[in-house]
Amino acid sequence: MRELDALSGGMERALWMFYGPAGAGKTTLSCYVPIARISKFLLDAAGRLPENGRFVVMDGDGGFALERLQQVCEASGVPFGEVRERLVHVEFTTFSEQHAFVCGKRGAEREEGEEEPRREVPPSIRRTVEEVSRRGLEGWLEERGLVPLSISFDPMTAIYRGLLLRTPLASRAAAMQPYSGKLDLQLATLRRLGVVFSCPVFVTTWPVSPLGRAMTAKAAERGRELPPPEQPFIGGRSFGFFPKQVWEIRMPQEGHPLRVAYVWKSRTSPTGRTGRFLLCDAGIGEVE
């Protein structure tokens, strides 16, 4: 992708973070496209995908679709069956479940006020979550002799955001502190995995909403201590510190496939640069 490669130099083996509104293409950029492009590269170079290679996809809100991954793979000339065999796809329903999967059981106790799971997930996904959570993702991979080809967590802040919205304004800062600390640890762990296994890691989140900013301002008017967000996205300071690339994905026009990637932070190019791309059957395409 000419315009996107110009922003980063290509798909780096580092921690990436994308943020943008629903429908902007975050799942496409963080999950479908990396899996298809990495598979295409390995198949062209070696004729096969490594038997011990795995694509790890952590789904925070049930938005990952196998049907869409299949469409992107087939449009890219990648046999979906081979990709499917190497896909580790899980979906979380509680924050403690998410933390145990990424970091292991230590520190994964349910916080006071955290609700029970609200939706069911397929038994196969539930079994994988329980199995990996005994040691955490890194321990599970090493125990089985597996190597991640890419790791994606989309959106990483889904459950955290839900807890945030359900917590009263007056007690939000104190109540959310344990969750934000654990979220920081999860992010640091994912960055470590990218270094240890030399693979790209992608996480996504949402922008801070106008409603959230209005609620913060209202609380300040009433003399309540509710500091405004330091970053333009949900997740806090660590989401701006740990990733090597932080891009905002913008939709110039609702219902149109054109998207714009805005570099909020980069360790390889100047911030503030933009690149255009199109959402299409193959995931993303060039803008002519």
Secondary structure by P-SEA (a helix, b strand, c coil): caaaaaacccccccbbbbbbcccccccccccaaaaaaaaaaaaaacccccccccbbbbbccccccaaaaaaaaaaacccaaaaaaacbbbbbccaaaaaaaaccccccccccccccccccccaaaaaaaaaaacccaaaaaaaacccccbbbbcccaaaaaaaaaacccccccccaaaaaaaaaaaaaaaaaaaaaccbbbbbbbbcccaaaaaaaaaaaaaccccccccccccccccccccccbbbbbbcccccccbbbbbccccccccccbbbbbbbccccccccc
